[in-house]
Amino acid sequence: MPERGTVTLADVAERAGVSLATASRALNGSTRKVRQESVERVHAAARELRYTANVQAQAVARGTTTTLALVVGDIADPYFAAIAAGAIRAADDAGLVVTITSTGGDPSREVAVLGVVAGLRPRAVVLAVSRRLGVGSSAGSGSVPASGPAEVAAAVAALVAAGAGVSALVSDLDGAATGVPGVHGVVIRNLSGAAALAGALVDQGHDSFAVLAGDPDLATAHARVEGFVAGLAAHGLRVPDDHVVSSEFTRDGGYRAMVSLLDRAAAGGPALPRCVFAVTDLMAVGAVAAIRERGLVPGVDVGVAGFDDVRMLADVVPALSTVRLPLEEIGERAVRRALGLEADGAIDGEVVLRASTAR
């Protein structure tokens, strides 16, 4: 018997007493007819020899694997983690195995990551990354140049040409990803969700606001800021320019942005607003920590609202007002869109008011 790990298809064919071609068809589910007796002998031999098929070799023969590639911005971010959970569930229902890779939040890595994904010959690809606005973005700390829209579009087009179904999460302010032929967009209505949240906070009695805007080059962050400002304008309110604070799209970014507002107020600058809108729940958590460190009470002295309704933050005190997105459903729908199993559609958010903005 061959050593484990060195067993080949030829060994299986020899043990079963069939030709190499017959063994291949029996194991790979070929549409060419193989006698049931031969199929049973081949499978029995494979089990005895502990034979494992070479998935990459099968991919070369068929053109694609039974793999779904999920590309996320940052798997440590609970937003992306929830989307990944839904994508894995939908892929499992479709008989696909998920390979997850991350750009690490670095747009300069996206083209390189997509190149690696193409080498896997996936059946489908889901792009759940933070899309940037404009013609490009600055490189990270290394010397690798940023991936511009043209380079990303070319890399995605290569996946489509190779036979992969591709879907991408798209903010309603972006739309660029859906311009690549063959890419199925899953549109998330950030604009309307943020506008609805603004109106709900005004109805609660809040009349002055600041916005922790995240990275203004990110389509999602930009759409949420635009929607929130528009929602306030519909009620005759505006956010002063110095109350729109850009920062990293993270918990620490929210903390630092809130600290800057607190420091300016303490130094005799603009007074603290009645309510702060952070464009993600993670940023809102950072803002709550900064407020509490100054001896103020979040939700009483300063209201804080977020966006996403990330489940793992459900125990934050005070409970966060937010816009709920069905994150796991988004992952599921993205997989079905990539596989051509679901028609085009958009995801709406739902405003949820909790203690963090109670007056």
C-alpha positions as CSV (number, residue, x, y, z in Angstrom):
1,M,0.0,0.0,0.0
2,P,1.4,3.5,-0.9
3,E,2.4,5.8,2.0
4,R,-0.4,8.0,3.1
5,G,-0.1,11.4,1.3
6,T,1.5,9.8,-1.8
7,V,-1.6,7.9,-3.1
8,T,-2.5,8.8,-6.6
9,L,-5.5,8.2,-8.8
10,A,-3.5,5.5,-10.6
11,D,-3.2,3.6,-7.3
12,V,-6.9,3.8,-6.9
13,A,-7.5,2.6,-10.4
14,E,-5.1,-0.3,-10.0
15,R,-6.7,-1.4,-6.7
16,A,-10.2,-1.2,-8.2
17,G,-9.1,-3.1,-11.4
18,V,-10.3,-0.3,-13.7
19,S,-8.7,2.1,-16.2
20,L,-7.4,5.5,-15.0
21,A,-10.1,7.2,-17.0
22,T,-12.9,5.1,-15.4
23,A,-11.5,5.8,-11.9
24,S,-11.5,9.6,-12.7
25,R,-15.1,9.6,-14.0
26,A,-16.3,7.5,-11.0
27,L,-14.8,9.9,-8.5
28,N,-15.4,13.2,-10.2
29,G,-19.1,12.7,-11.0
30,S,-18.5,12.7,-14.8
31,T,-21.6,12.7,-17.0
32,R,-20.1,9.9,-19.1
33,K,-21.6,6.5,-18.2
34,V,-19.7,4.4,-15.7
35,R,-21.1,1.0,-14.6
36,Q,-22.4,1.1,-11.1
37,E,-20.3,-1.9,-10.2
38,S,-17.2,0.0,-11.3
39,V,-18.2,3.1,-9.4
40,E,-18.6,1.1,-6.2
41,R,-15.2,-0.6,-6.6
42,V,-13.5,2.7,-7.2
43,H,-15.0,4.4,-4.2
44,A,-14.2,1.4,-2.0
45,A,-10.6,1.5,-3.2
46,A,-10.4,5.2,-2.6
47,R,-11.6,4.7,1.0
48,E,-9.1,1.9,1.6
49,L,-6.2,3.9,0.3
50,R,-7.4,7.1,1.9
51,Y,-7.2,8.8,-1.4
52,T,-7.8,12.6,-1.5
53,A,-8.6,14.2,-4.8
54,N,-6.3,17.0,-6.1
55,V,-8.8,19.9,-6.1
56,Q,-6.5,22.2,-8.1
57,A,-6.1,19.5,-10.8
58,Q,-9.8,19.1,-11.0
59,A,-10.2,22.8,-11.3
60,V,-7.9,22.8,-14.3
61,A,-9.9,20.1,-15.9
62,R,-13.3,21.7,-15.2
63,G,-12.4,25.3,-15.3
64,T,-13.7,26.1,-11.8
65,T,-13.7,24.5,-8.3
66,T,-16.5,24.1,-5.8
67,T,-15.0,27.0,-3.9
68,L,-16.6,30.4,-3.1
69,A,-14.0,33.1,-2.5
70,L,-15.0,35.7,0.0
71,V,-12.9,38.9,0.0
72,V,-13.5,41.1,3.0
73,G,-12.0,44.4,4.1
74,D,-11.1,43.3,7.7
75,I,-12.3,40.0,9.1
76,A,-11.6,41.3,12.7
77,D,-14.3,43.9,12.1
78,P,-17.6,42.5,13.5
79,Y,-19.4,44.1,10.5
80,F,-17.5,41.9,8.0
81,A,-17.6,38.9,10.4
82,A,-21.4,38.9,10.4
83,I,-21.5,39.2,6.6
84,A,-19.1,36.3,6.4
85,A,-21.2,34.2,8.7
86,G,-24.2,34.6,6.3
87,A,-22.1,34.0,3.2
88,I,-20.7,30.7,4.7
89,R,-24.3,29.5,5.4
90,A,-25.5,30.3,1.9
91,A,-22.4,28.7,0.4
92,D,-22.9,25.6,2.4
93,D,-26.5,25.4,1.2
94,A,-25.1,25.5,-2.4
95,G,-22.6,22.8,-1.8
96,L,-19.6,25.2,-1.9
97,V,-16.6,25.6,0.4
98,V,-15.7,29.1,1.4
99,T,-12.2,30.5,1.2
100,I,-11.9,33.8,3.1
101,T,-9.2,36.4,2.4
102,S,-8.8,40.0,3.6
103,T,-7.4,43.1,2.2
104,G,-6.7,44.2,5.8
105,G,-8.4,47.5,5.1
106,D,-5.6,48.4,2.7
107,P,-6.9,49.3,-0.8
108,S,-3.5,49.0,-2.3
109,R,-3.7,45.2,-1.7
110,E,-7.0,44.6,-3.5
111,V,-5.7,43.9,-6.9
112,A,-3.0,41.5,-5.5
113,V,-5.6,39.7,-3.4
114,L,-7.9,39.3,-6.5
115,G,-5.0,37.9,-8.4
116,V,-4.5,35.2,-5.8
117,V,-8.2,34.5,-5.8
118,A,-8.2,34.0,-9.6
119,G,-5.6,31.4,-9.1
120,L,-8.0,29.4,-7.0
121,R,-10.4,29.1,-9.9
122,P,-13.5,29.8,-7.7
123,R,-17.0,29.0,-8.8
124,A,-18.1,32.3,-7.3
125,V,-16.6,35.4,-5.6
126,V,-18.1,37.8,-3.1
127,L,-16.5,41.2,-2.7
128,A,-17.2,42.7,0.7
129,V,-14.7,45.5,0.9
130,S,-14.9,49.1,1.7
131,R,-15.0,50.8,-1.7
132,R,-13.2,54.1,-2.2
133,L,-14.4,57.2,-4.0
134,G,-12.6,59.0,-6.7
135,V,-9.8,58.0,-9.1
136,G,-7.7,56.2,-6.5
137,S,-6.4,56.4,-3.0
138,S,-3.1,56.9,-1.3
139,A,-0.9,53.9,-0.7
140,G,-0.4,52.4,2.8
141,S,2.7,52.6,4.8
142,G,4.6,50.4,2.3
143,S,5.8,51.2,-1.2
144,V,3.1,49.4,-3.1
145,P,1.0,51.8,-5.1
146,A,-2.7,52.0,-4.5
147,S,-5.2,50.0,-6.6
148,G,-7.3,52.4,-8.6
149,P,-10.8,51.6,-10.0
150,A,-9.4,50.7,-13.4
151,E,-7.0,48.1,-12.0
152,V,-9.7,46.7,-9.7
153,A,-12.2,46.5,-12.6
154,A,-9.6,44.7,-14.7
155,A,-8.9,42.1,-12.0
156,V,-12.7,41.5,-11.4
157,A,-13.3,41.3,-15.2
158,A,-10.6,38.5,-15.3
159,L,-12.5,36.6,-12.7
160,V,-15.7,36.9,-14.7
161,A,-14.0,35.9,-17.9
162,A,-12.7,32.8,-16.2
163,G,-16.3,31.7,-15.4
164,A,-16.7,32.9,-11.8
165,G,-19.9,34.5,-10.7
166,V,-19.0,37.7,-8.9
167,S,-21.1,39.9,-6.6
168,A,-20.1,43.0,-4.7
169,L,-21.5,45.0,-1.8
170,V,-22.2,48.5,-3.1
171,S,-23.1,51.6,-1.3
172,D,-26.0,53.6,-2.9
173,L,-23.6,56.5,-3.3
174,D,-21.0,54.5,-5.1
175,G,-22.3,52.3,-7.9
176,A,-18.9,52.0,-9.5
177,A,-18.5,48.3,-8.9
178,T,-21.7,47.5,-10.7
179,G,-20.2,49.1,-13.8
180,V,-18.0,46.1,-14.3
181,P,-19.8,43.8,-16.8
182,G,-20.9,40.5,-15.1
183,V,-20.7,41.8,-11.5
184,H,-23.9,41.5,-9.6
185,G,-24.3,44.4,-7.1
186,V,-25.9,44.1,-3.7
187,V,-26.9,47.7,-3.0
188,I,-27.0,48.9,0.7
189,R,-29.1,52.0,1.1
190,N,-26.8,54.0,3.5
191,L,-28.1,57.4,2.4
192,S,-31.8,56.8,3.2
193,G,-30.9,54.9,6.4
194,A,-28.8,57.8,7.8
195,A,-31.4,60.3,6.7
196,A,-34.1,58.3,8.6
197,L,-31.9,58.2,11.7
198,A,-31.4,62.0,11.6
199,G,-35.2,62.5,11.4
200,A,-35.8,60.1,14.3
201,L,-33.2,61.9,16.5
202,V,-34.8,65.3,15.8
203,D,-38.2,63.8,16.8
204,Q,-36.6,62.7,20.0
205,G,-35.8,66.3,20.8
206,H,-32.2,66.6,19.8
207,D,-31.4,70.0,18.1
208,S,-27.6,70.1,17.8
209,F,-25.4,67.5,16.3
210,A,-21.8,66.5,15.4
211,V,-20.8,63.7,13.0
212,L,-17.9,61.3,13.5
213,A,-17.4,60.9,9.8
214,G,-14.8,58.1,9.5
215,D,-12.7,58.1,6.4
216,P,-14.3,60.6,3.9
217,D,-12.8,58.7,1.0
218,L,-14.8,55.5,1.8
219,A,-18.1,55.3,-0.1
220,T,-20.0,53.9,2.8
221,A,-18.8,56.5,5.3
222,H,-19.4,59.3,2.7
223,A,-22.9,58.1,2.0
224,R,-23.8,57.9,5.7
225,V,-22.6,61.4,6.3
226,E,-24.4,62.8,3.2
227,G,-27.6,61.0,4.2
228,F,-27.5,62.2,7.8
229,V,-26.8,65.9,6.8
230,A,-29.6,65.7,4.3
231,G,-32.0,64.3,6.9
232,L,-31.2,67.1,9.3
233,A,-31.6,69.7,6.5
234,A,-35.1,68.4,5.9
235,H,-35.9,69.5,9.4
236,G,-34.2,72.9,9.1
237,L,-31.1,71.9,10.9
238,R,-27.4,71.8,9.9
239,V,-24.1,70.5,11.2
240,P,-21.4,73.1,11.5
241,D,-18.3,72.3,9.5
242,D,-16.2,72.1,12.6
243,H,-18.6,69.5,14.0
244,V,-17.9,67.0,11.2
245,V,-14.8,65.2,12.3
246,S,-12.9,62.7,10.0
247,S,-11.0,59.8,11.5
248,E,-10.2,56.1,11.0
249,F,-13.3,53.9,10.3
250,T,-12.7,52.0,13.6
251,R,-13.4,52.1,17.4
252,D,-10.2,54.0,18.0
253,G,-11.0,56.4,15.2
254,G,-14.3,57.1,16.9
255,Y,-12.6,57.6,20.3
256,R,-10.1,60.1,18.9
257,A,-12.7,62.0,16.9
258,M,-14.8,62.4,20.1
259,V,-11.8,63.4,22.1
260,S,-11.2,66.3,19.7
261,L,-14.7,67.5,20.2
262,L,-14.4,67.3,23.9
263,D,-11.0,69.0,23.9
264,R,-12.3,71.9,21.8
265,A,-15.3,72.4,24.1
266,A,-13.1,72.3,27.2
267,A,-10.8,74.9,25.7
268,G,-13.6,77.4,25.1
269,G,-14.4,76.4,21.6
270,P,-17.7,75.2,20.2
271,A,-20.0,73.8,22.8
272,L,-20.7,70.0,22.8
273,P,-23.7,69.1,20.7
274,R,-26.7,67.4,22.2
275,C,-26.1,64.3,20.0
276,V,-23.2,62.7,18.1
277,F,-23.7,60.5,15.1
278,A,-20.9,58.0,14.4
279,V,-21.0,56.4,11.0
280,T,-20.4,52.9,12.4
281,D,-21.3,51.2,15.7
282,L,-17.6,50.6,16.4
283,M,-16.9,54.3,16.2
284,A,-19.9,55.0,18.4
285,V,-18.4,52.6,21.1
286,G,-15.2,54.6,21.0
287,A,-17.1,57.8,21.4
288,V,-19.0,56.4,24.4
289,A,-15.7,55.6,26.0
290,A,-14.3,59.1,25.4
291,I,-17.4,60.7,26.9
292,R,-17.3,58.5,30.0
293,E,-13.6,59.2,30.6
294,R,-14.4,63.0,30.9
295,G,-16.9,62.3,33.7
296,L,-20.0,62.8,31.4
297,V,-22.9,60.4,31.0
298,P,-23.4,59.0,27.5
299,G,-27.1,59.2,26.6
300,V,-27.7,61.9,29.2
301,D,-25.1,64.6,28.8
302,V,-24.3,63.7,25.1
303,G,-26.4,61.4,23.0
304,V,-24.5,58.9,20.7
305,A,-25.9,57.0,17.7
306,G,-24.2,54.6,15.4
307,F,-25.0,52.6,12.2
308,D,-25.1,48.8,11.5
309,D,-26.5,47.3,14.7
310,V,-23.6,44.8,15.1
311,R,-24.9,41.9,17.3
312,M,-21.8,41.5,19.4
313,L,-22.2,45.1,20.6
314,A,-25.6,44.4,22.1
315,D,-24.3,44.5,25.6
316,V,-22.7,48.0,25.3
317,V,-24.0,50.4,28.0
318,P,-25.9,52.5,27.3
319,A,-27.5,50.4,24.5
320,L,-26.8,52.1,21.1
321,S,-29.3,53.8,18.9
322,T,-28.4,52.8,15.4
323,V,-29.6,51.8,11.9
324,R,-30.0,48.1,11.8
325,L,-28.7,46.3,8.7
326,P,-29.4,42.6,8.3
327,L,-25.7,41.8,8.0
328,E,-25.9,38.0,7.8
329,E,-28.8,38.3,5.3
330,I,-26.5,40.6,3.3
331,G,-23.9,37.9,3.2
332,E,-26.4,35.3,2.1
333,R,-27.9,37.5,-0.6
334,A,-24.4,38.3,-1.9
335,V,-23.7,34.6,-2.4
336,R,-27.0,33.9,-4.1
337,R,-26.4,36.9,-6.4
338,A,-23.0,35.6,-7.3
339,L,-24.5,32.2,-8.2
340,G,-27.3,33.8,-10.2
341,L,-30.0,32.5,-7.8
342,E,-31.4,35.9,-6.8
343,A,-32.5,38.9,-8.8
344,D,-31.2,42.4,-8.2
345,G,-32.3,44.2,-5.1
346,A,-31.3,46.7,-2.4
347,I,-30.9,46.4,1.4
348,D,-32.8,48.9,3.5
349,G,-31.8,49.8,7.1
350,E,-34.1,50.1,10.1
351,V,-33.8,52.9,12.7
352,V,-33.6,51.5,16.2
353,L,-33.6,54.1,19.1
354,R,-32.2,53.0,22.4
355,A,-30.8,54.5,25.6
356,S,-27.8,56.1,24.1
357,T,-29.9,58.9,22.7
358,A,-32.6,59.0,25.4
359,R,-33.1,62.5,26.8
